[in-house]
Amino acid sequence: MSVKFKGIKEIAGSLVLVEGNFRPKYEELVEIELPGGEIRRGRVLEAEEKRVLVQMFEETRGMDASEGEVRFLGKTMTLGVSEEMLGRVFDGAANPMDGHPMPVAKKEMDINGNPINPYSREFPDDFLQTGISSIDGLNTLVRGQKLPIFSASGLPHSKIATQIARQAKIDGNFSVVFGAMGITFEESQYFINELRETGALQRSILFINTADDPVIERVTLPRLALTAAEYLAFEKDQHVLVILIDMTNYCEALREISAARKEVPGRRGYPGYLYTDLASIYERAGIIRGKEGSVTQIPILTMPEDDKTHPIPDLTGYITEGQIIVSRSLQQSGISPPIDVLNSLSRLKNKGVGEGKTRHDHSGISNQLFAAYAKGQEVRELAVILGEGALSEIDRKYLQFAEDFEKRFINQGEKENRDIKKTLDIGWDLVKTLPREELKRVKEEEIKEFLGDGSQN
């Protein structure tokens, strides 16, 4: 039962200090009623004896500390979930943005979720196709995995995110939950329009927080998205892909709230609990034994100043199972999507490839492409120093391979959706240009199957 108090002591930005004889719970919801009857909502951020710090979801502009009445609701923030949310667009407070009424909730779920018992976790081992060759072929995404994309300012991570949301598929009932934090209005419209025009919106739920929305929404939005995903996955037996963009904006919101609370800052001003907080989001991906559904995560972040050692990508890399790197040099060369396959990594790749998942030759041709492209990059650097005239004949073949690999394998544009068979066939077509004795990463029977018995160039 909620009770009203008149005890607002101070208002500072989005924080409200309340004093009185009450003992609310951490993250308990709060309503503040203004003299005209307007209600503004928040949550308990910190609770001490007779003092409570409230983080407001809405603006505090116009609030009078002497007249506002505070009501503690006795519950934490929940999300009303149902399958009717598919095809809908919501804001960072889970209010509809598409002009349609709120869907009827089948269940109320705490947005903070429940940790998955490690004993109950199934090891991820099923291939999830994104339609992007540089991911599917060389840095394979596995159902139940958390695989972040590391980008930087000015790179097309928004287009990559939309392309994955539009193209991704897996055998079974599949849906996408898309969460965007601190983005521009133009980006939000791009996401909505792209998914609507291609029909992908019908199997998607969008949560969008723009840069001018309250900061607190950026903190709650990924939890709203994951709560909806967990309902679809573990209660409706769906395979759910969760795309979160941009986790850097999320971390900046945490830093802003931490500074307002006058907490002792950690590395680069971020709160000392940044690792724990990120883990509470990333670790909600997975598969539960006995459940048909799964939650796969692709968090996307922009590295400040292209720095991989910055706390956000650094901590994200520790928690997740690899990373996909977006390359500025490839983008400047006109390659789309500009994914740096050599610096990217999917630690669970080998669990999602092979007979019955992708194709029996996937592991071999993938290793061969990696090795040949790495050699081509070495030769490219050598050619810059010595000139192409100093290269041997085999070096020239590797140099040409690297150029062809970027133009034909990595480059596929924003609209082309390649299935895994086409991706692997392109790989075999590329290695045909190398002498057979250089193909040391593939089995002889695979060479005969895909290249025949003829001699190589």
Secondary structure, DSSP 8 states (H G I E B T S, - for coil): --EEE--EEEEETTEEEEESS----TTEEEEEE-TTS-EEEEEEEEEETTEEEEEESS--TT--TTT-EEEEEEEE-EEEE-GGGTTEEEETTS-BSSSS-----SEEEETT-----GGGEE----B-B-S-HHHHTTS--BTT-B--EEE-TTS-HHHHHHHHHHH-B-SSSEEEEEEEEEE-HHHHHHHHHHHHHTTGGGGEEEEEEETTS-HHHHHHHHHHHHHHHHHHHHTS--EEEEEEE-HHHHHHHHHHHHHHTT--B-GGG-BTTHHHHHHHHHTT-BEETT-S-EEEEEEEEE-GGG-TTSHHHHHHHHHSSEEEEE-HHHHHTT-SS-EEEEEEEETTGGGS-STTTS-TTHHHHHHHHHHHHHHHHHHHHHHHHH-GGG--HHHHHHHHHHHHIIIIII--TTT----HHHHHHHHHHHHTTS-GGG--SS-HHHHHHHH-SS---
